[in-house]
């Protein structure tokens, strides 16, 4: 009777056992990463395809928001919930710069000194929770010179990210360089396919067309996300062991 009771308790305990906690990967940044509303389609942030690269032990939580700089991400209360929720072994991928460097937009502009301090704050508060920070330089805009060479568009703020990475010893994904290399491979004309480039009447969300060299199409978002995934492997982050494996047909 005692054995039966013990077995019953064991079965009951297994039935109500808490599921193993997933590794959380937080994405913080701007519109080039963010999840988009239906009314913005086919604009796509690279965080959307990135979330599908990992197995069931990982949950990608995309907190990036359109128009945010490091300063407004903090002042609007977007960072604190992430910092509070972090647990040991989680990741924070941080890519800012597009809005921080926009001097003509005083609602979001962040000085180089404050940009550096904000990135260091994100890193320190991530590490305080025994989570893992990953720095990304701002993804490049599409710009070519007269000779057809992809031109650097974030000279100052990308360099600042490198400085912070060296100072703090944080893993760095140089997405600025990698994205420009991608655009160069596609060339000045074909690279338009990577961006929100639409002729008038081509899509109901943009009846007058769109000529956007900052925000990505579905194809562009996937290509950029693949670059980030490639760097997860190259940097040998623990997360690399949780990349989805292909289904093998028997």
N, C-alpha and C positions, 0 to 999 in steps of 0.2 A: 504493500500500500504506500509506504514511504517513497519507494522508487518511482512508482507511478506519479505521485505528487510532484516529485522533483523533476521528472520528465515534462510534466504538464507546465510547471513553472518556467522551465527552460524554453519550451515552445512559445509560451505566452510572452516571455521576455524578448525572444527573437522577433516576434510579430510586432512588438511595439518599440524595437530598437530604433534609435534616431539614425537617419541616413547620414552617411559620411559627408562632411562639409566640403563643398566645392571650392576650388581656388578661384578667387574673384580677381578679375583683371579690369581695373578701372581705366577708362580713357578720359582724359581731361584735355580741353583745348577749345578750338574754334570751329567755324563752319566747315572747314575742309575735312573734319572728322565726323561731325555730328550726324545723328539720325534725322532724316528729313520728313516733313509733313507731305501728305499726298499732293497737295497743291504745288509743291516745289519740284515734283518729279518731271523729268528724269535726273535732276540734280541729286547726287549721291555722295555722302561723306564716306571716306575710306573705312571708318569704324564699322559700317554696316556689313560689308563682306568679311572683314577681319573677324567678326564674331562667329563665323561659321567654320573657322579653320581648326577648332579644337574639339577634343573628345568630351564625353559627358562629365568628366571631372572638373571642367572649367566653365565658369560663367563670365562672359564679357559684359561689363556694365558701362555703357557709353554715356558719360555725363557731359560730353562736349556740347557747347551751345554756340549758335550763330552770333557773330559780332563780339565775342568775349576776348578780352586780354587777360593777362595774369592779374592785373589790378581789379578788373570788374568781376573776374571769377571769384575773387576773395570778397570784394565789397558787397556783392549781391548774394552772398551766403551759399554759393555753389560748392566751394571747397570744403567747408566745415563738415557737412554731412558725410563726405568721403573720408575725411580724416577720422571722424568719430567711428565709422563703420569698419575701418581697416582692421584686419587680423593678421597674425603671423603667417607669412608665406604668400600673402596677396601681392598683387602688382599694381603700380600706378604708372601708366604710360602718359607722359606729358608733352604736348606739342603746342606751343604758343609762338606768337611773333607777328603774324599778319596784322593784328589789331593793335598790338603793343606799339608797333613802329609807325602807326598812322597819325602823324603830327597834326593833320588837318581835321582829325576827329577827336576833339577834346574829351568827349564822353568815354573814350576808351584808351587814349594814348598813355603809354607808360614810359617813363624815362629809362635809359639804359641801366642806370644805377638801381632803380626800383624793380625793373624786370629781373635783374640778377638776384636781388634780394628776395623777390617773390618765388623764383625757381628754387632758391636755397631753402626757403621756408617749406615749400612742398616736399622737398627731399628730406629735410630734418624731421618733419612731422610724420612722413611715411616710415622712415627708419625707426622712429620712436615706437611705432607699433609692430616692429620687426617685419614690416612689409618691404617690398623691393621696388625702388624707384627706377624708371627708365626714361632718359631724356631723349627727345627728338628735336632736331633742328626743324624750323618751319618748312613745310613742303613748298617747293618752288612754284611760282606762277609761270605761265607759258609766255616766254618772251624770247624772240630770236633777233640777232643783229642782221645787218645787210648781207653778211656772208653766209647766213644760215646756221650760225652757232647759237646754241641755247645760252642765254645770258643769266647771270646770277641776279636774283631779285631781293635777297635778304642779307646783304653784305654785313651790316653791323650786327643785327640780332642773331644771325646764325653763329657769328664769331663769339658772341656772348654765351651762347649755349655750350660751345666748345670750352670756353673758359670755366664755366661752372662744372662741367663734366671732369675737367682736369683737377679742379680744386677739391671736389667732393668724392672723386673716384667712382662716379655713377656710370653705368653702362650707357653708351651713346649710339643712337641711330642717326646717321647723317642723312636725313631724308631730303634735305635741300640738294645735296650733291647727287644722290641716287635718283631723285625725280628728274633732275636736269639731264642726267644720262639717259633716262627713259625717253624723254621728249626728243633728245638728239637722235636716238635710234629710230623714232617714228618720223622725224623730220618736220620742217616748218608747216607743211600743209596737212599731212596725215595726223599729226599730233592734235589737231583740232578735234578728232574723234574722242580724245581723252577728256574733253571739257564740255561744258554746257554751251554748245554751239548749235543753234537751231535756226533754220530759215523761217521766214514768216509763214504761218499756217502749218508748220510741220508738227506742232504739238499744241493741243488745246490749252495747256497751261501757259503757253507763251505765244499768243496769236500774232504778235508783232515780231517774233523771232527773238534770239538771244545771242549775244557775242561776249561770252564770259571766259576769261583766261585764268580765273582763280578757282572756280568750283568745278567739280568733276561730273562727268557722265557716269553711267553704270560701269562702262568699260574702264574708264580712268580710275574710278574708286577701287575697282578690283585689282588693277595693275599696281596701284600704290600700296594697297593692303598686302599684296604679294611681296613687295619690296620689304615691308616691315616684317613679314613672316620670315623672309630670307635672313634678315638680321637677327631675329630671335634664334635661329639655328646657328648663325655665325658666332654670335656672342655666347653661345652655349648656355643660355638661360635655362633654369629648371623647367620652365614652361615648354621648352622644346620637346620634352619627353611626353607632353600632353597634346601634341598635335594629332589631329584625327588621322587614323590609319585607313587605307583603302579597303573596301570590302572585297575579299577574294572569293570568286565564284568556285564552288566545288564541282 
